[in-house]
Amino acid sequence: MLDGGGQGVIINVASFAGRMPVPFSVAYTASKYGVAGFTGALRDELGGRSGIAVTAVYPTFVDTPTDVHSANYTGRALRPLSPLLPPEAVAEAIVGLSAHPRRALHIGAHHAMAPAYMLAPEPTGRLTGRFLQRFLFNTGPPASTNEGILFGPMPEAGLFGSNNYPPA
C-alpha cells in the first residue's frame, strides 16, 4: 500500500474480548487484545507517513457455529450469550468501514459493559467471572467433553454441525 501511493484502508476484525477480558476465554481474549494493540500501533505508524487508514471492528457474539466447533471441557453445552449479531450485520459493518473508515467500530449490546470495566475493572471483572462461571458450568444441557477443532478437524460436524445453524 505504501508503494502504491500510500492510500487505502486496513480493517482488522477484533472482538468485544479485545476491549474487556472474557473469563473462561483466556486464549481468545489474549489474541483479541493482540489484534487491538496491533491495530493501534499500525495506525499510529502509518498515520504519520501515509493516507492509509487503519481501523478495527469489535463485534460481540455473532450467530455462527463456533460453539459447535470449540473445545468444550465444561460438562455443559456451549451457548453464546444473547443477543447474537447476524453475521451479515458484521459483514455490512466491515464494508461500511472500507468506504468510511474510523478508529474503531463497536457492534453489539455487550459493549455497554466496557465503560464499567474501564472505570471499575476489579468488581466488574469479578462479577463477569461469577456470571460466566454459572452460565457455562451450571446451566444448559449436559454435554460430553470434546476437543472440538482444537487439535484437528471435526469431519462428523461438517461446516454446519448443529441444527441450530442451518445454511441460509
N, C-alpha and C positions, 0 to 999 in steps of 0.2 A: 504494500500500500504506500509505503514511503517512496519507493522507486517510481510509482505510478502517479505522482503528483501530491502525495500527502493528504488525500481526501478519502473519506469513507466512514463507515460505521462498523464497529465491532460490538457484537451483542453476546454477552455471556449469560448463561442460564444458571442462576444460583438457586436459592430456595429460602423460604422463611427460616430454615435452620442455619442460614448464613447471617441472620440478624439476631436470633435468640437461640441459645442451645436447646436441643430437644433431648431430654433424658431418655435413655434406653436406645438412642440412635447416635451413639458417640462417634463412630467412624463416619457416618453420613454427615453429622454436624461438623466434624473437623474438615471434611472435604469441602463443604459449602462455605465455611469460614475462609478456607483457602481460596475458593473462587472469588469471594468478596474482596479479599486482600489483593489477589492478583489483578482483579478489575480496577481497583483503586490505584494501585501502583502503576499499571499500564496507562490508565487515564492521565495521571499526572506526568508520566514520562513523555507521552505523545502530545499532550496538550500544550506544552511549551515549544514544540518544534513542528507541529503539523496541524492540519484541519481534520484529523481523524478523531471522531467521537468514540468514546468507549463507555458502554452502558451495561447494566445488568438488569435482568428481570428476576424478581423474587416471588415465585408463586408459593401458595400454601399447598394443601393436599389436592392433588389432581386425580381425577377419576380414571385411573389406569390400573392394570392388574398387578401392580407392584406387590401387593400383599400376598398374591398367589406365588410369586417368584422369589420372594425374600426368604432368607433363612428364618426359621421360627423355633425358638427354644423356650417359648413362654408357656406351653401347655394349653394355650387357647388360640382360637382362630384370630389371625391378624385382621384388624379392621382399621381403615383410615378414619381420621377424625372429620366429622361433618362440620360445616358444609364443604362438599367437594367442588373443585373447579372443573368445568368441562375442558378437555384438552384443546378443543377448538378455541376457547377463550384465551388460553395461554399462547397458542399459535398466532391468533389475531393480535395480541399484545406485542409479540415479537416482531411481526410485520409492521405494526404501527411504530415501534421504536426505530425500525430501519428508515422510515420516512421522517420521523420527528424524534430524534434521539434526545434523551435527557439522562441525568446522572443515574437514576435508578427508577424502576417501576415495581411497586409492591402490589401484588394481586391476591386478594382473598381476605376473608374476615379475621383470620387468626393474627393478622398484623396488628390488630387492636391491642394485643398483649405486649408488643415490643416496647412501647413507651414505659409501661410499668416495669419491665425488666431493666430498662436503661436507668430509671430513677431508683429502683429498689431491687437490685439483682438477687440478693440473698433470699429475701422472703418470696419473691416471685419464682425464683428457681426451685426453692423447696416445695412450694405449692404445686408447681407444674410437675415436679418429680413424683409427689404423692398421688396427684391425679392420674398421671400416666401409669404409675405402678398399679393402681387399682384398675384402670381401664384395660391395660394389657394382660395382667395376670389374674384378675378376679372376675372379669365379665366376659361375655361372649361364649360361644360354644366351645367345648373341649376340642383340641386338635393334637395330633401327634407331632412330635419333634421332627423337623426336617431341615436339611441344609439348603433347600431352595436352589438357586443358581450360584451359590457361594463358591463352590468348587468345580462346577461344571453345568452343562445344560440340563434342563428338565424336559426330556422328549415327551414324556407322558402328558405334560401340561400343554404343550404347544404354545403358540403365541398368545392365545386367549384361553388360559387354563381354567377359567371359572365361568360358571353360568351367570355370574353377576356382571360379566363384562363381555357381552357378545359383540362381534364386529358390527360396526354401524352400517 
